[in-house]
Amino acid sequence: MEKQDNSTETTQKEPNATFKENVGKYLTQRNVIITICVLFAIWMLFCDRNSVIRRFQLKKEQNKLIETKQLYQKKIKETQKEIDALNDDEYIERIAREKHLMKKDNEDIYMVTD
């Protein structure tokens, strides 16, 4: 009878042993897959040419360039207004008097400083 008890114990141990081996293999495979995914994520976030950090830098630079573009467009509009005003003789005369201290023949100029 003892032989039968031993054989029953061995048959019971074998399925448990294979189950533990399968679980161990599964956990190591799972760990490898998780490790690969984590390394891939780290690579994409920090090391890649198109990394998240680089994208933030490029977005910041893009915003600065957009602001600069708007500033230059505003200056272009102001300059265009001045160009349009240069077609007016009265405006040209006023600029000549104010900025270049020009005068008509029958006028005297008095400089007043504060």
C-alpha positions as a Markdown table, in Angstrom:
| # | Residue | x | y | z |
|---|---|---|---|---|
| 1 | Met | 0.0 | 0.0 | 0.0 |
| 2 | Glu | 2.8 | 2.3 | 0.6 |
| 3 | Lys | 3.7 | 2.1 | -3.1 |
| 4 | Gln | 0.3 | 3.3 | -4.0 |
| 5 | Asp | 0.6 | 6.3 | -1.6 |
| 6 | Asn | 3.9 | 7.3 | -3.1 |
| 7 | Ser | 2.6 | 7.1 | -6.6 |
| 8 | Thr | -0.4 | 9.2 | -5.7 |
| 9 | Glu | 1.9 | 11.8 | -4.1 |
| 10 | Thr | 4.1 | 11.9 | -7.1 |
| 11 | Thr | 1.2 | 12.4 | -9.5 |
| 12 | Gln | -0.1 | 15.2 | -7.3 |
| 13 | Lys | 3.3 | 16.9 | -7.1 |
| 14 | Glu | 3.9 | 16.8 | -10.9 |
| 15 | Pro | 0.9 | 19.0 | -11.8 |
| 16 | Asn | 1.9 | 21.4 | -9.1 |
| 17 | Ala | 5.5 | 21.5 | -10.2 |
| 18 | Thr | 4.5 | 22.1 | -13.8 |
| 19 | Phe | 2.1 | 24.8 | -12.8 |
| 20 | Lys | 4.8 | 26.6 | -10.8 |
| 21 | Glu | 7.2 | 26.3 | -13.7 |
| 22 | Asn | 4.6 | 27.7 | -16.1 |
| 23 | Val | 3.9 | 30.5 | -13.7 |
| 24 | Gly | 7.6 | 31.3 | -13.3 |
| 25 | Lys | 8.0 | 31.3 | -17.1 |
| 26 | Tyr | 5.0 | 33.5 | -17.5 |
| 27 | Leu | 6.3 | 36.0 | -14.9 |
| 28 | Thr | 9.7 | 36.2 | -16.5 |
| 29 | Gln | 8.2 | 36.6 | -20.0 |
| 30 | Arg | 5.8 | 39.3 | -18.6 |
| 31 | Asn | 8.8 | 41.0 | -16.9 |
| 32 | Val | 10.7 | 41.0 | -20.1 |
| 33 | Ile | 7.8 | 42.5 | -22.0 |
| 34 | Ile | 7.2 | 45.2 | -19.4 |
| 35 | Thr | 10.9 | 46.0 | -19.3 |
| 36 | Ile | 11.0 | 46.3 | -23.1 |
| 37 | Cys | 7.9 | 48.6 | -23.1 |
| 38 | Val | 9.3 | 50.8 | -20.4 |
| 39 | Leu | 12.6 | 51.1 | -22.2 |
| 40 | Phe | 10.7 | 51.9 | -25.4 |
| 41 | Ala | 8.7 | 54.6 | -23.6 |
| 42 | Ile | 11.9 | 56.1 | -22.1 |
| 43 | Trp | 13.5 | 56.1 | -25.5 |
| 44 | Met | 10.5 | 57.8 | -27.1 |
| 45 | Leu | 10.2 | 60.4 | -24.3 |
| 46 | Phe | 13.8 | 61.4 | -23.9 |
| 47 | Cys | 16.3 | 59.9 | -26.4 |
| 48 | Asp | 14.5 | 60.1 | -29.7 |
| 49 | Arg | 15.1 | 62.9 | -32.2 |
| 50 | Asn | 11.4 | 63.7 | -31.9 |
| 51 | Ser | 11.2 | 63.3 | -28.2 |
| 52 | Val | 8.6 | 65.0 | -26.0 |
| 53 | Ile | 11.2 | 67.4 | -24.6 |
| 54 | Arg | 12.2 | 68.4 | -28.1 |
| 55 | Arg | 8.6 | 68.9 | -29.1 |
| 56 | Phe | 8.1 | 71.2 | -26.1 |
| 57 | Gln | 11.1 | 73.2 | -27.1 |
| 58 | Leu | 9.9 | 73.4 | -30.7 |
| 59 | Lys | 6.5 | 74.5 | -29.6 |
| 60 | Lys | 8.0 | 77.2 | -27.4 |
| 61 | Glu | 10.1 | 78.4 | -30.3 |
| 62 | Gln | 7.1 | 78.4 | -32.6 |
| 63 | Asn | 5.2 | 80.6 | -30.2 |
| 64 | Lys | 8.1 | 83.1 | -30.1 |
| 65 | Leu | 8.2 | 83.1 | -33.9 |
| 66 | Ile | 4.5 | 83.7 | -34.1 |
| 67 | Glu | 4.8 | 86.7 | -31.7 |
| 68 | Thr | 7.7 | 88.1 | -33.8 |
| 69 | Lys | 5.7 | 87.6 | -37.0 |
| 70 | Gln | 2.7 | 89.5 | -35.5 |
| 71 | Leu | 5.1 | 92.3 | -34.3 |
| 72 | Tyr | 6.6 | 92.7 | -37.8 |
| 73 | Gln | 3.1 | 92.6 | -39.4 |
| 74 | Lys | 2.1 | 95.5 | -37.1 |
| 75 | Lys | 5.3 | 97.4 | -38.1 |
| 76 | Ile | 4.5 | 96.7 | -41.8 |
| 77 | Lys | 1.0 | 98.2 | -41.4 |
| 78 | Glu | 2.4 | 101.3 | -39.6 |
| 79 | Thr | 5.1 | 101.8 | -42.3 |
| 80 | Gln | 2.4 | 101.3 | -45.0 |
| 81 | Lys | 0.4 | 104.1 | -43.4 |
| 82 | Glu | 3.4 | 106.4 | -43.5 |
| 83 | Ile | 4.0 | 105.5 | -47.2 |
| 84 | Asp | 0.4 | 106.3 | -48.0 |
| 85 | Ala | 0.7 | 109.6 | -46.0 |
| 86 | Leu | 3.8 | 110.6 | -48.1 |
| 87 | Asn | 1.6 | 111.1 | -51.0 |
| 88 | Asp | 0.1 | 114.1 | -49.2 |
| 89 | Asp | 2.0 | 117.4 | -49.7 |
| 90 | Glu | 0.9 | 118.8 | -46.3 |
| 91 | Tyr | 2.2 | 115.8 | -44.5 |
| 92 | Ile | 5.6 | 116.0 | -46.3 |
| 93 | Glu | 5.8 | 119.7 | -45.4 |
| 94 | Arg | 5.0 | 119.1 | -41.7 |
| 95 | Ile | 7.6 | 116.3 | -41.5 |
| 96 | Ala | 10.2 | 118.6 | -43.2 |
| 97 | Arg | 9.5 | 121.3 | -40.7 |
| 98 | Glu | 9.4 | 119.1 | -37.6 |
| 99 | Lys | 12.2 | 116.6 | -38.2 |
| 100 | His | 14.6 | 118.5 | -40.5 |
| 101 | Leu | 14.0 | 122.1 | -39.3 |
| 102 | Met | 13.2 | 123.3 | -42.8 |
| 103 | Lys | 11.4 | 126.6 | -43.3 |
| 104 | Lys | 9.8 | 128.7 | -46.0 |
| 105 | Asp | 11.6 | 131.8 | -47.2 |
| 106 | Asn | 9.5 | 134.3 | -45.3 |
| 107 | Glu | 9.5 | 132.3 | -41.9 |
| 108 | Asp | 11.7 | 132.5 | -38.9 |
| 109 | Ile | 12.3 | 129.4 | -36.7 |
| 110 | Tyr | 12.5 | 129.6 | -32.9 |
| 111 | Met | 13.6 | 126.6 | -31.0 |
| 112 | Val | 12.0 | 126.1 | -27.6 |
| 113 | Thr | 13.5 | 123.5 | -25.2 |
| 114 | Asp | 12.1 | 122.4 | -21.9 |
